[in-house]
Amino acid sequence: MSWGPLRPARIDFSQADAPVAPEFDAVYPAGAGALARARQVFLGGNQLPGRWAGRRRFVVLETGFGLGHNFLATWAAWQQDTRRCDRLWYVAVEKHPLPRADLVRAHAGSALPALAAALAAAWPPLTPDLHLLDFDAGRVRLLLALGDVGQVLPELVAGVDAFYLDGFAPDRNPAMWDGYRLRCLPRLAAAGATLASANTSSALRQGLGAAGFEVTQTPDDAAGQGMTVGRFAPRFSTAGPPGRQAMAGVQRVAVIGAGLAGAAVARALAASGLAVQVFDRQAGPAGETSGNAGGLFHGIVHGHDGPHARWLRAAALHTERVLRPLVAGGQVAGAVAGLLRGERTLAPAAMQALLDHLALPADFVQVRPAALAGGGPAWAYPGGGWVSPAGLCAHWLAAPGLDTHYGCAVDRLRPAGAGWQLLDAAGRLMGQADAVVLCNAGDATRLLGAGTAALNGTDAGAGAAPWPLRRVRGQTTQLAAGTAGLPALPWPLADTGYALRLDDGGLLCGASAQPDDDDGTLRAEDQAHNLAQLQRLTGWAGAAAAPLAGRVGWRLQSDDRLPLLGPVPTREPGLAAAARQGPRRLDQPRFVPRQPGLYVFIALGSRGITQAALGGELLAAWLTGDPLAAPASLLDALDPARLVARAVRKPTPGA
């Protein structure tokens, strides 16, 4: 479900110390007073920093981010605390976020200038998504949910330790405080969760009591300020659905596959503090699917703004945040300076009308009326670009805490106690882990066939996972830097084909697409196809006699063009039939039972660079129990169990 269109905040700064939200006729807390209020009400009311002492993770959820003072005060308290948690997660919801310029203005003269400047520098384009922003080398993570709290809260997947119930007063913004919103809190509350609010209304206390919180109201202080505090104490508790449960006690994880998916997952798991081993049958990082000289990343625009568009937009925005410092610092070859994607069905006026309807901001996407050869229009993505897939994989796999094993082909998985053993073709033990993440493209289905069959007590190798996947051959063409007349291409170009200038001055274009084609040799007819695409995009026809040069690789894609990401569903015999006859709600992916300790991230198709970084974060959070940086409905769309749920909802005739 889309949370858009998003409408940014309008703020009257005519009184610098009391900015006003005209729509609500309300004043934002500002300056030193706002920080003092945050420390008294939200930190003090939740017994912070004491409650996060010595913990691996602590999660705060704020219901109204506003100008960000509560976040800055919490971040400052974390920095100053010598007994702080390893990682502070701060999840915040905001229906009307500030444009970046207004955020900077709101914190002019801040008592926390360095933190305020870092927040403004990381501020994302205002799209209706979850935005994961990292501070203090990733030890403080702001998960910013831009959307209406009534739509966002049911979509969050997190275990919250402290709630900051903030927002304009009930008489100015009653929707923020109604009972429906409060009923969403128990699902998110971790054991022992606390809450605090400056709202002292009896309606709030009654609503929180009905939601399972023991609530008290503190006496007014000298300034006449009281507050509501509470602790989660439900009469009974229920476990979350199987597809949303973290793996308890996990310490060691094996990742199979060192391409983009595997490298991203391994880096995210290691950053979570786990011991990670990476295995790949190839001789080095990137493997056969991530070895092109360059690859593109960017979002998409679609009028429906469905799962595909929302996933690629969120993933592209996250990828930009990850890659920009790496490319600027020379750690990975590439450019994060914009990308043009041709539009072949809509006229420029219709393109702009679509952007206006979706209210997508210009720092995410713009319309260029005559951007391609022949005057064709294009979508311009200022944060798009290209990067070396192999260089990116190598960088991620060099992260601390990773143990890489190249030239090691895992032949079989075998259950061992509460974990898994990895065996080679001779049956020798290669490694053992609490959990295994399969990021090895099409070979994942072979390993799952053997591993899950063994778990179910059947003969090993009793068939691959029944996922509708297709292996697609692609050939790229590379033109050397000395080729006469190469087009300049200040931005990479894309539509059904693509073209980009590499760091060495050469040009990469492509790519062909042949499903179920295992021919690994360069073919002249595919090069001719690529060069014809290049001419269509740029108007340049000077490479007809170029020598045959490029690369052949294979990409795996699903039938719905979304990756398979998450815990692997169990292969119980007759699962779908049983679901139709019994009470289990298997028509929703999150309720499908899972194989203990088995996860997958495959089928990235031709969008590996765009999807890998955010997908890696999601997989790591799914496994460890950290907040998930995607809405629940979008997780359902990515979940490999969606295929089981789809079969339950629309069974095969005669099944």
N, C-alpha and C positions, 0 to 999 in steps of 0.2 A: 504494500500500500504506500503510495507516495504521500509525503507530508506537504507537498507544495500546492500552489505557489507560495513562496516565502516573501514576506514583506518586511524590509528592514525597519529599524526603529527611526522615528523622527524625534529629535531632541532639540529643545530650546535652550541654548547656552547663554542667553542674555544675562543671566546671573551665574557667573562661573562657579560659585560655591554651592549652587542649588539648581542643577540642570533639571528641566521639566520635561515629562512625557505628555504632550498636549492631548493625545488620544485618551489618556486615562486621567488627565488633570491631576497628575501626581508628581511628586518630586523624588528624584533618585537620591539615595544616600550618597554622599560625595566626600572626597578628601579624607583628612585624618579622622573625622567623625565616622565615616563609613568603615574604616579599618578597625576603629575601636568597637563599633557595633558588632562587626564580624567576630572579633575576639571574645567579646562578652557573651553574645547570644549563641553563635554557631559553634565556635571552638569550645567555649566554656560550657555551654549547654550539652555538648556531647563528650565532655571530659577529655578533651584533647589539649595537648598531645599525649597525655598519659596512656590512653587506650591503645595507641598504635605501637607502643614501645616493644621492640624486639620481634615484631611480626614480619613475615615475608611480604605480606600484602595487606593494605588497608584501603577500603573503598568508601568514598564520600559521594553522595548524590545530592545535588542542589536543583531545586525545581524552578528557579528563575535566576539565570546568570547575570542579567542586568549589565552593569558596567564592569563586573569582574572583581569587585573588591573582596568578596568572600573567598574567591579562589586565591587571590594574591596574599591575603592574610594567612590562609591555610598553608600555602606554599612557603611563606616566610617562616611560619612556626615549624614546619618540617625541616627546613634548612638549619634552623637554630637549635634543633633538638638532637643531642648526641645519642639518644636511645631510639631514634626514629626507625620506622619500618623500612624494609629494603626498598619497597616500591609503593608510592602513593598514587592511587587512581582517583581522579576527580571527574565524576560524570555530571554534566550540567546540561539543563534543558533551557532553551530560549526561543520563544516564538518570534520575537522581533529583535534580532541581533543588530548591533551597531555596525555601520560601515567602518572600515579601518581608520579613516581620517577622524571620525567622531570618537573612536576608542582612544586614539592618541590625544585628542583634545580633552577627553574626560580625565586623563591621567597626567595632564600637564601639572608639574609641581608635585607629583606623587611622593609620599613618604617612602615608597618602595620603588625608586626610579628604575633600577636595573631589571627588576621583575616585570614591571609594567612595560618597559621597552621590549623585553623578550616576548611578552604576550602579544604586543602589537605586531612585532616582526613575524610571528608565527600565525597571525590571524588568517583564517582561510577565506576563499571566495564564499559568498553567502548563498549556498545551495541547500536544499532541504534534505540533508544527509547527516550521518554521524561522521565527525571529523576527529581523527586521532592526532593530537599534537604532543610532541615530546619536549621535555625540559630536563635540565640537569642530567644530561647523557641518558635520557630515557628512564630515569628513576622517578620522575614525576610525569604522569601521563594525564593529559586533559582530554576527555572524550566528550566533545561538544556536540550535542544533539540539537540541531536547528529545526524547530517545528513546534506545533502546539502541544502543550504538556498532556492534554487529553489523548492525543494520537501517539505521542512518543512513549509515555510510560508503559502501555501494554506491549510495546515492541522492544523494550530494553531487556537484555539478558545479562544479568549481573547479580552478585551477592553483595548487598550494600551493608556496610558496618555503621555508617552515620548518615542520617538524613538532615539536610539543611532545607527546611520548608520556608522558602522565601518568595517574595513577590509583592506587588502592590497590595494594599489593604483590601479586605473583602468587599468594602463598599465601593472600591474603585475597579477591582478586577475579580468579581465573584467567581468566574469560571475557574480560576486557579485553585480555589479552595473547596469545590463542591465534593460531595460524597463519592462520586465515581472516581475522581482522582485518588482519594484517600484509600479506596478499596484496592488500588493497584499496588500499594506499598507492601503488604504482606508477602506477595509473590517475590518481591525483590529483596526482602529483609534477610540478612544472614542471622545466624544464632547470636543473640545478645545485642542486636542492632539497637541504636539509640536515635533519638531525633530531637531537634530543637527548632523553635520558631519564635519570632517576635509577635506573632498573632496570638492573642490571648482569648479569643472568642470562645464561648461555650459550645458553639456549633463545631468548631475545630476539635475541641476536647472530646465531644461526643462521637464525632466521626472517627477519630483515632482510636477511641476505646472500642468501638464496634469493629475496627480493623485489627484488633489484637494487641494494641499498645497500652501499657500502664502509663497513664498521663498525669502529670502534676503541673500546677501553675506556680511560678515563683512570685514572691511579693515584689511590688514595684520598688525600684531603686530610687535614689535621690532625684533623678531626672524623670521619675514617673514611668520608667520603662520596666515592665515585667516581661516574662516569656513563658512559653509552653515547652516542657521537656517530657520525654517519654522513653520507655524501653519496650522492645518487642517481647511480649510474653503471651504467645498464643495458647489457647486451650489444647490444641492438637496441631501437629505438623504433618505435612505430606512431602514425599520425595518428588523432585521434579521429573519431567518426562525422561525416558531413557536416552533420547537423542540430545538432551541438554545437560546431562550429568558429567561433571569432571571426573577424572581418574584419580581416585584417592591414593596417596602414598607414592606417586610416581617419582622416580629419581633418575632413571636411565632410559633414554629413548634412542632407538635406531631409526635412521632415515635412509630409505633405499631410493637412490637417484640423486645425482649431483647437478641436475639441470636447474633451470630457474625456480621451479616449484620446490625442489628439494633444498636448494641453497637458501631460499627465503624461509622455509620452515625451520631448517636447522639453525639459522641465525636467530630467529625469534625464540625458539626453544632454549638456546644457550643464554640469551638475554634474560630469560625467565629463571635462570639459575639451575637448569637441568644439565646433566652430563649427556652429551649427544655424540653418537657415532654416525658417520655418513659412509655408505657403501655405494659404489658405482662400478659397473662392469667396464666402463670406458677408462682410458688411461689418465684422464684429468677432468677438471670441472667442466660443466656445460653439456657434456654428453652429446648424443646425436641430435637432440631436439633443440638445443640452445647454442649452436655453434656458428650461426651466421655472423658476418662482419658487423652488422648493425641491425637494429630493430626499432620499431616505432612504439610510442605510447601516447594515448589520448582518449578522451571520453567520446560519447555520442549524444545525439539529440534525437528524441522520438516523442511525438505528440502524446502518446499514451503514458509515457514516463513509467513504463512497467519494469519488471525485475531486471531485464537485460540492460536497459538504459541506466537505471539507478545503480546497478552493480558496477558497470564500466565507468560511470561518472565518479562514484566514490573511490573506486580503485585507481583511476587516473589521477585524481587529486592527491591521494595518498602517495602514489608513485612520484609525483612531482616533488612533494615535500621530502621524500627520501633521496631522490636522485640529484636534486639541485645542489646541495653541498658537496656531494661526491664528485660531480662533474666539474664544479667550480674549483675544487681543490686538486683536480688532476688525478684523483684516485681511480676514476673510470672514464674511458673515452666516450664522448657523446656530446649532446647539446640540449639544454633545456631552455629554448628560446622561442618556441612556437612551432605550430604545425598547421598545414592547410589540408582539409579533407573535402574533396569535390562533392558537390550535390548535383545529382543527375535527374531529379524528379521535380523539385520545387524551384520556383522563381525566387529571386532575392526578396521581393515584397512578402511572399508567403513564408520564407525563412524567418524574416524579422517578425512577422505576426506570430509565428510559433514561439520564438524566444520571448516575445512580450506575454504571450499566454502562459508560458511556463515560468516567467519571471526569473530566468537564468541570468546571472550577472555577467558583465563584459569581461571580468578577469577570469571567467571560465570559458566562455565562447562568444564569438562575434560573427556577423555576416560580412563576407567580402563579395561584393556583387560581380566582379570580373577578375578573378584571381588566377585562373588556369588558362592554358593555351586555348585560343579561340574565344576567350571572354567568358568562360563558364564560371558560375559562382562557386563559392566554397565556404565551409565553416572554418573559422580561424580559432584555434585553441592556443591562447598565449602561454599556457603552462605545459603544452605538449612538447614532443621532441623525439630524440633518438638516443640510443645508448648501445654499447657493445655488450651483447648478452654474455659472452664468455668472460669479459672483464668484470661484469657485475657479479656473475657466479663466483669467480675467483675471490673477489673482494668479500662477499658475504661468507664464503667458506673459510676465510682467514680470520674470522671472529674468534675471540677468546672462548675457550671451553669446548671447541669442536675437535673431534678426532676423525680425520678423513682417511678412507681406504679406497684407493682407486685401483682399477684392474681386478676388482673382486666381484664376481657374479654370484648373487644369492640365488640358489636353486630352489630352496624350499624353506617354509616356515614351520616350526613345530612348537606346539604349546608346551610350556615347562613351568609347572607350578602356577604362580600368578602372572607369569610373563611369557616371553617367546624366545625361542632359539632360532638363529639364522644358520642354515646349513648350505655347504657347497654341493657340487654335483656328485662328489664322492661320499657325501653324508658326513663330512667333517664339520665340526662346530666352528663357525666364523665369528659369532658374537651372541650375546644374550642381553635382553633388555626387558624393562617393564612394559614398554609400549613400542609399537612399530608403526612408522608412517610411510606409506607407499607413495612415492613421487616419481615412479619409474614408468610413466606413460602406459603403453599397452601391455607391458610385461606385468603390471600390477594385477591384471585379471588372472593371469596364469598363477601367480603366487597366491592370490586369494582362493583360487580353485583348490590348490593343494592345502593351504593353511586351514581354510574353513572346513574342508572335508575331514581333515584330521581332528579338528575340534568337535565335529559332530559324530565322530566315531565311524566314519565311512572310509573307503579306500582313498588314499592320497591321490590327488590329481583327478578328482571326480568331476571336473568341469569348471569353467571360469565363471566369475560373477556375471549374472545376466544383465549386463548394462549395454545399452545401445550406443556403442562407440565405433568410430571409424578412423582408420589410419590414413592420412592424406600426405601424398608425396608433394614436395615443393622444391622448385629449382629457382635459385637466384642468379642474377647476372652481375658481374663486377667489371667495371671499366676503369682502367688504370688512370692515375693522375695525369699522365702525359698524353692521354687521348685528346686529339685536337677538337676544340670547340665545345668541351663539356659545359652544360648550362650551370649557372652559378648556384641556383637553389638556396637562397638564404634561409628558407624554411623547408623542411621535408614536405613532400606532397604525397597524398594518398587518396584513393577511392577503391576501386576493385584491384588496382595495382598500387605500387608505391615507388618513390625515388628519393634518395637522400645522398648528400655529400659526406664522405667519411673524413676523418681527421687528416689523413694523408693526402687529401685532394682528389682521391678517386670517387667514383660514383657507384652506388649499389641500387639495383632496381629488381623488381620481380612482383610477385612470385607466382609461378605456375601452381596449379592445384589439381592433382589427380588422385582421387580416392582409390584405395586398394591397389596401389602400384608400388612394387618393391624394387624397381629398377634404380640402382644407385649411380648409374653413369650419367654424365652431362649429355644432354641431348640438344642438337642444333635447333630443332623445331621449338623447344621450350625457350631457348634464348631468343629466337625470332619473336615469340609471343611477348617476352619481357620487353624487348626493344620497341615493339609496337605500342605497348602500354606507356613506355617512357615518352615516345613521340606524342601520344595523345595527351599526356599530362603537361609536357613542356614545350611541345612544338618542334623539338630538336630531332632531326633525322640523320645525324652524322655518324651513327655507329653501326650502320648496316654491315660493314665488313669487319667488325671487331672480332678478335680471336675468341674462341669459345672459352669462357672463364666464369667461374661461379661456384656454387655449392648445391648439393642435393641433401635435403633433410626431410624428416617426417614429423608431422604434428598430429596429435590425437584430439578429436573433437567429439562432443556428444550430439545427440539428435536435436537438443534444444539450444545448442551453442553456449551453454553455461558449464563451468567446470564441475567436477565431482569433488566436494570438499567436506570433510567431517569424519565422524566415526562410522565404521563399516557396519551395515545392517547384518543381523544374523541371517543364516541361511536355513532356518527351520523348514523342514518339509511341510508343504501345504500351508505356509504362513498366510498367504492371501486368502485362501479358501476358509481358513479358520477365522480370519478377521471378519469375513462376511457373515459368519454364523454365530460369532460370539460377541462379547462386549468390548473387546479391545479396539481402541480408536486408531486403527492403522491407516485410516484415510488421511491422516496428517503425518508428515515425515517425523516430527519430533517424538511421536509415540511408538515408533517402530523399535523393537529390541535391537541391541547392538552386540557385536563381537567384542568381548573384553580386550582392551589394549590394542585394537587395530584401527588405524586411521588412513585416510587417503586424500591426496590432492593431485588430481590428474585432469586431463582433457581441457587444457588451457587454449587449445586451438591455435589460431594465428595471433592471439592477444596475450602471449606469455609475459612480456615485459609489463604490460598494463596491469595484469592481474596478480602477479607473483607476490609483490610486497605485502599488499593487504591480505591476500589469501594466506600467506605465511603467518601473519599476526592472528588471523582468525583461527587457524588450526592450533596454534600454540595456546591461545586463550581457551579454545574448546577443550583442550586436553588438561590444562592446569586449573581451570576455574576462574581465570581472570575475566573481567568484563569483555564482552564480545563487541567489536567495533562494527557491527552491522545489525540492522533491525531483525527481529525474529522472523518476519515474513520473508525477508531476503535470505536469511539462513535456510529457511525451508526450501527456497528455490535453488540453493546451491547444494543442499544436503544430498548425499548419495541415496538416502532412503526415500527421496522423492519418487524414485522409480517404483519402489514397493507401494507407496501411497497411491501413485497414479494407477497401478494395476488393481488396487482395491476399489478405487472410485469408478474405474472403467474396465471391468474385467473382460478378458478375452471371451468371446462367445463360445459356449460349450465348456468353459473352465469350471 
